[in-house]
Amino acid sequence: MNIPEGKKIYFLSDFHLGAPDWERSLVREKKIVDFLEQARKDAAMIVLVGDMFDFWFEYKDVVPKGFVRILGKLAELTDAGIPMHFFIGNHDMWMRGYFEKELNIPVFDKPQTYEWNGKSFYIGHGDGLGPGDHGYKFLKKIFRNKLCQTMFGAMHPWLGIGIANYFSRKSRAKTGSDDSIWLGDDKEWLVIYSNEILNKEYFDYFVFGHRHFPIDVLLKNGKSRYVNLGDWITNFTYAVFDGNNMTLKRFEGNTLTDKAII
């Protein structure tokens, strides 16, 4: 795909809508909708890299209530012809066709590769990739298991969503401020993972969410870059590719700027 002159591709992730409560989530949701409305002016594509919701599970005929502002905005943008792609995260991995049918947004549960204007991209949410974190990787297999999903879906939504929200809050309380600490290139597991991929295949950019730490670093080959998109809880950061360069930015709540944060 070649990006038309004057157009851009936007990348953002980790909204965690629903957390920590309805009031504060609503403030963030309105800010994200404002961002999307401004991005539509020159967006060739918008890539949502997971954890849009703090919890999301699609029952056969039910989805979690709320989030009407952002869902309506996404539908409005795709109806206007702006393509979007969504990568499920560890908080919203239980998607079963709602986004594809209602919003016309393809949903991916594994990293995907793209090429825009001759630049190659490797994109995924980032959970469960790289070394370590064996406990979560085991849980992820359970969460992705079709039988386990069917059993959970058999619960009444009032009970199932209540249980899920409880454990989501517990998980966040356990990790605390860990996401605000950069571990270093030799210990950051997504950096290690990106370098391992480079041993097999070249990519110009590795783009992930999940980490909640906005960063743009040069990888070991001296050419490729690892970009983590940060989050929309404390950082309000996103990345934009203008056809030539990728830039990590912060949304200040008024207009989109050309100023990079890194």
SVG drawing of the C-alpha trace seen along z (x, -y; Angstrom):
<svg xmlns="http://www.w3.org/2000/svg" viewBox="-29 -23 53 50">
<polyline fill="none" stroke="black" stroke-width="0.4" points="0.0,0.0 1.2,-3.5 -0.1,-6.3 -1.6,-9.1 0.2,-12.5 -0.7,-14.4 -2.2,-11.3 -1.0,-9.4 -1.4,-6.2 -2.2,-6.5 -1.4,-3.9 -2.7,-3.9 -3.5,-1.4 -4.3,-0.6 -7.3,-2.8 -8.6,-0.4 -12.0,-1.9 -14.0,-0.9 -11.1,-1.3 -10.8,-2.3 -14.4,-3.5 -17.1,-4.8 -16.5,-8.5 -12.7,-8.5 -13.2,-6.1 -15.8,-8.5 -13.3,-11.4 -10.7,-9.3 -13.3,-8.0 -14.3,-11.6 -10.6,-12.5 -10.1,-9.5 -13.1,-10.4 -11.8,-13.9 -8.5,-12.6 -10.2,-10.3 -12.3,-13.2 -9.1,-15.2 -7.2,-12.3 -9.9,-11.7 -8.8,-14.8 -5.7,-13.2 -5.9,-9.5 -5.2,-7.0 -5.7,-4.3 -6.0,-3.9 -4.5,-0.9 -5.8,-0.1 -3.3,2.1 -5.3,3.7 -6.7,3.3 -9.3,0.8 -11.4,2.0 -10.4,3.1 -12.7,6.1 -14.6,7.2 -16.5,10.4 -18.9,11.0 -21.8,13.3 -24.0,14.7 -26.4,11.8 -24.8,9.5 -21.8,7.2 -20.8,5.1 -22.9,2.0 -21.3,-1.5 -18.6,-2.8 -21.2,-4.1 -19.2,-7.2 -16.1,-5.4 -18.0,-2.6 -20.2,-5.2 -17.1,-7.2 -15.4,-4.0 -18.5,-3.2 -18.7,-6.8 -15.0,-6.7 -15.2,-3.3 -18.5,-4.4 -16.6,-7.4 -14.1,-5.1 -11.3,-5.2 -9.9,-1.7 -9.1,-0.4 -7.5,2.7 -7.8,3.9 -5.4,6.2 -6.9,7.9 -5.0,7.4 -4.9,9.4 -8.0,7.5 -10.2,7.7 -9.2,11.0 -12.8,12.4 -14.1,11.0 -16.4,13.0 -17.3,11.0 -19.0,7.9 -16.3,5.5 -16.2,7.1 -20.0,7.1 -21.0,3.8 -18.0,1.7 -16.4,3.2 -13.0,3.5 -10.9,6.6 -9.7,8.1 -6.4,9.9 -5.3,12.2 -1.7,12.5 1.0,10.1 0.7,9.1 3.1,7.7 2.5,4.8 4.4,2.7 3.6,-1.0 5.6,-3.2 8.4,-0.6 8.7,-0.4 8.0,2.9 6.0,3.1 5.6,5.9 2.6,5.1 0.9,6.8 -0.4,6.0 2.7,7.6 1.3,9.8 2.9,13.2 5.8,12.4 9.5,12.8 11.1,14.6 9.7,15.0 6.2,14.4 5.4,18.1 2.5,17.7 0.6,15.4 1.5,17.5 -0.2,20.4 -3.2,18.4 -3.4,17.1 -3.8,20.6 -6.7,21.1 -8.3,17.8 -8.0,18.6 -9.3,22.1 -12.7,22.4 -14.1,24.8 -13.2,22.4 -14.7,19.5 -17.9,21.4 -18.1,22.3 -17.6,18.7 -20.2,17.6 -22.7,19.9 -22.7,17.7 -25.2,14.9 -23.5,11.7 -24.1,10.1 -22.0,12.7 -19.4,13.2 -18.6,9.5 -18.6,8.9 -16.0,11.7 -13.9,10.5 -13.9,6.9 -12.9,7.9 -9.8,9.9 -8.9,7.1 -8.7,4.6 -6.7,7.1 -4.2,7.5 -3.7,3.7 -3.3,3.4 -0.6,6.1 1.4,4.5 1.1,1.0 3.7,-1.4 5.8,1.3 4.9,0.0 6.6,-3.3 10.0,-1.8 12.2,-1.1 14.1,2.1 16.9,1.5 17.3,2.8 18.8,6.1 15.9,6.8 12.8,5.5 11.2,8.6 9.6,6.9 13.0,5.5 14.5,9.0 11.6,10.5 12.1,7.9 15.8,8.6 15.0,12.3 12.6,11.7 15.3,9.6 17.6,12.7 15.1,14.3 13.5,11.4 14.0,7.7 11.5,5.1 11.8,1.3 9.4,1.0 8.2,3.1 5.0,1.6 3.5,2.8 1.2,1.8 0.7,3.6 3.8,2.1 2.2,-1.3 5.6,-2.8 6.0,-5.1 9.4,-4.5 11.1,-4.6 14.5,-2.8 17.0,-1.6 17.4,2.2 20.7,4.1 21.0,4.0 21.3,0.2 18.4,-0.3 15.1,1.1 13.1,-0.6 11.0,0.7 8.1,-1.6 5.8,-1.1 2.7,-3.2 2.3,-3.9 -1.3,-4.2 -4.3,-6.5 -4.5,-6.3 -1.5,-8.5 0.5,-9.1 -2.1,-9.8 0.5,-8.9 0.2,-7.6 2.4,-7.1 2.0,-8.4 3.6,-7.3 3.6,-10.0 4.9,-7.7 8.5,-8.4 9.0,-8.5 7.4,-7.1 7.0,-9.6 5.8,-9.0 3.6,-11.9 1.4,-13.0 -2.2,-14.2 -2.6,-17.4 -6.3,-17.6 -6.7,-20.4 -5.1,-19.9 -2.7,-17.3 0.8,-18.6 4.0,-17.8 6.1,-17.7 7.6,-14.3 7.9,-13.4 11.1,-11.3"/>
</svg>
